[in-house]
Amino acid sequence: MPQLTVPVVNVCRSYLRAIEEYQREGGYPDFDDLDVGEPKAFADYVARLRDDPRRKVEPWMAPMTLLWWVEGAEYLGRVSIWHWLAGPLAEAGHIGYDVRPSARGRGLATPMLAAALPHATRLGIDPALVTPRVTNVASRRVIENNGGQLVEEREGRLYFHLPTAGGS
Ligand SMILES: CC(C)(COP(=O)(O)OP(=O)(O)OC[C@H]1O[C@@H](n2cnc3c(N)ncnc32)[C@H](O)[C@@H]1OP(=O)(O)O)[C@@H](O)C(=O)NCCC(=O)NCCS
């Protein structure tokens, strides 16, 4: 069973392949032009992700906790938990996640999100707002599998309240 962990260096080889997958798929600005192939560069990158979870990219941004879904030395996906909703996060929600492209369709996302819920509870988030696009059927299933309740549909997004405490 994979585990959610803070970013770790031992998945380096797998993560570098995942970066290529994300870059091929497109739509992941944080992987654009990311060059961390050298061991030192990767260690520095992981340290940045770990030691500065409250990355303030924009002044309005809330702190964010980043967790990787890892099995042994294999990187499988990631979850971001925004500590509160500020600015555009009111639409984007508290929790974002993805499974690396080559690992999709294997049922990994539901347990990954489940494993993130206690982290959200500890941050005082309950329920979490999660807002997939209407067209994102897989993400909707993942949220429903975790007990999410649809509260609104607006401008192409579904607004789910996801209980975090005592969740699966
Ligand atoms: C959404 C995402 C995380 C799902 O990850 P995954 O590991 O492939 O999902 P799973 O294999 O666990 O499938 C979850 C459910 O969606 C269904 N599903 C998966 N792909 C599907 C598709 N293309 N169309 C319809 N249903 C789909 C599965 O059958 C499963 O349903 P079930 O639980 O009722 O059996 C993944 O597609 C992804 O990373 N997408 C890009 C980023 C993203 O959209 N993140 C979410 C933002 S809110």
The ligand as an SDF file (V2000), in Angstrom:
LIG
                    3D

 48 50  0  0  0  0  0  0  0  0999 V2000
   -8.4200   12.6200  -11.2080 C   0  0  0  0  0  0  0  0  0  0  0  0
   -7.2900   11.6340  -10.9940 C   0  0  0  0  0  0  0  0  0  0  0  0
   -6.5250   12.0270   -9.7270 C   0  0  0  0  0  0  0  0  0  0  0  0
   -7.8830   10.2330  -10.8120 C   0  0  0  0  0  0  0  0  0  0  0  0
   -6.8270    9.3550  -10.5290 O   0  0  0  0  0  0  0  0  0  0  0  0
   -6.8790    7.7810  -10.8800 P   0  0  0  0  0  0  0  0  0  0  0  0
   -5.8840    7.1040  -10.0020 O   0  0  0  0  0  0  0  0  0  0  0  0
   -6.7480    7.5920  -12.3340 O   0  0  0  0  0  0  0  0  0  0  0  0
   -8.3490    7.4280  -10.4610 O   0  0  0  0  0  0  0  0  0  0  0  0
   -8.8760    6.0050  -10.0670 P   0  0  0  0  0  0  0  0  0  0  0  0
   -8.2240    4.9480  -10.9000 O   0  0  0  0  0  0  0  0  0  0  0  0
   -8.7620    5.9090   -8.5840 O   0  0  0  0  0  0  0  0  0  0  0  0
  -10.4010    6.1300  -10.5000 O   0  0  0  0  0  0  0  0  0  0  0  0
  -11.2940    6.8220   -9.6880 C   0  0  0  0  0  0  0  0  0  0  0  0
  -12.7000    6.6080  -10.2110 C   0  0  0  0  0  0  0  0  0  0  0  0
  -12.8530    7.3350  -11.4340 O   0  0  0  0  0  0  0  0  0  0  0  0
  -13.2240    6.4550  -12.4730 C   0  0  0  0  0  0  0  0  0  0  0  0
  -12.5200    6.9190  -13.6490 N   0  0  0  0  0  0  0  0  0  0  0  0
  -11.1850    6.9530  -13.8310 C   0  0  0  0  0  0  0  0  0  0  0  0
  -10.9010    7.5180  -15.0190 N   0  0  0  0  0  0  0  0  0  0  0  0
  -12.1020    7.8240  -15.5820 C   0  0  0  0  0  0  0  0  0  0  0  0
  -12.4760    8.4350  -16.8000 C   0  0  0  0  0  0  0  0  0  0  0  0
  -11.5600    8.8470  -17.6770 N   0  0  0  0  0  0  0  0  0  0  0  0
  -13.7990    8.5930  -17.0400 N   0  0  0  0  0  0  0  0  0  0  0  0
  -14.7270    8.1970  -16.1620 C   0  0  0  0  0  0  0  0  0  0  0  0
  -14.4190    7.6320  -14.9620 N   0  0  0  0  0  0  0  0  0  0  0  0
  -13.1270    7.4500  -14.6930 C   0  0  0  0  0  0  0  0  0  0  0  0
  -12.7770    5.0780  -12.0360 C   0  0  0  0  0  0  0  0  0  0  0  0
  -13.5580    4.0700  -12.6510 O   0  0  0  0  0  0  0  0  0  0  0  0
  -13.0140    5.1560  -10.5590 C   0  0  0  0  0  0  0  0  0  0  0  0
  -14.3880    5.0090  -10.2910 O   0  0  0  0  0  0  0  0  0  0  0  0
  -14.8840    4.0510   -9.1120 P   0  0  0  0  0  0  0  0  0  0  0  0
  -14.1700    4.4880   -7.8650 O   0  0  0  0  0  0  0  0  0  0  0  0
  -16.3450    4.2660   -9.0790 O   0  0  0  0  0  0  0  0  0  0  0  0
  -14.4690    2.6730   -9.5220 O   0  0  0  0  0  0  0  0  0  0  0  0
   -6.3130   11.5920  -12.2190 C   0  0  0  0  0  0  0  0  0  0  0  0
   -7.0740   11.3440  -13.3730 O   0  0  0  0  0  0  0  0  0  0  0  0
   -5.5070   12.8540  -12.4040 C   0  0  0  0  0  0  0  0  0  0  0  0
   -4.4330   12.9960  -11.8050 O   0  0  0  0  0  0  0  0  0  0  0  0
   -5.9990   13.7700  -13.2400 N   0  0  0  0  0  0  0  0  0  0  0  0
   -5.3110   15.0330  -13.5210 C   0  0  0  0  0  0  0  0  0  0  0  0
   -5.3410   15.9710  -12.3400 C   0  0  0  0  0  0  0  0  0  0  0  0
   -6.7350   16.1590  -11.7860 C   0  0  0  0  0  0  0  0  0  0  0  0
   -7.7030   16.1970  -12.5100 O   0  0  0  0  0  0  0  0  0  0  0  0
   -6.7890   16.3030  -10.4470 N   0  0  0  0  0  0  0  0  0  0  0  0
   -8.0370   16.5260   -9.7300 C   0  0  0  0  0  0  0  0  0  0  0  0
   -8.3500   17.9860   -9.6840 C   0  0  0  0  0  0  0  0  0  0  0  0
   -9.8650   18.2660   -8.7620 S   0  0  0  0  0  0  0  0  0  0  0  0
  1  2  1  0
  2  3  1  0
  2  4  1  0
  2 36  1  0
  4  5  1  0
  5  6  1  0
  6  7  2  0
  6  8  1  0
  6  9  1  0
  9 10  1  0
 10 11  2  0
 10 12  1  0
 10 13  1  0
 13 14  1  0
 14 15  1  0
 15 16  1  0
 15 30  1  0
 16 17  1  0
 17 18  1  0
 17 28  1  0
 18 19  1  0
 18 27  1  0
 19 20  2  0
 20 21  1  0
 21 22  1  0
 21 27  2  0
 22 23  1  0
 22 24  2  0
 24 25  1  0
 25 26  2  0
 26 27  1  0
 28 29  1  0
 28 30  1  0
 30 31  1  0
 31 32  1  0
 32 33  2  0
 32 34  1  0
 32 35  1  0
 36 37  1  0
 36 38  1  0
 38 39  2  0
 38 40  1  0
 40 41  1  0
 41 42  1  0
 42 43  1  0
 43 44  2  0
 43 45  1  0
 45 46  1  0
 46 47  1  0
 47 48  1  0
M  END
$$$$
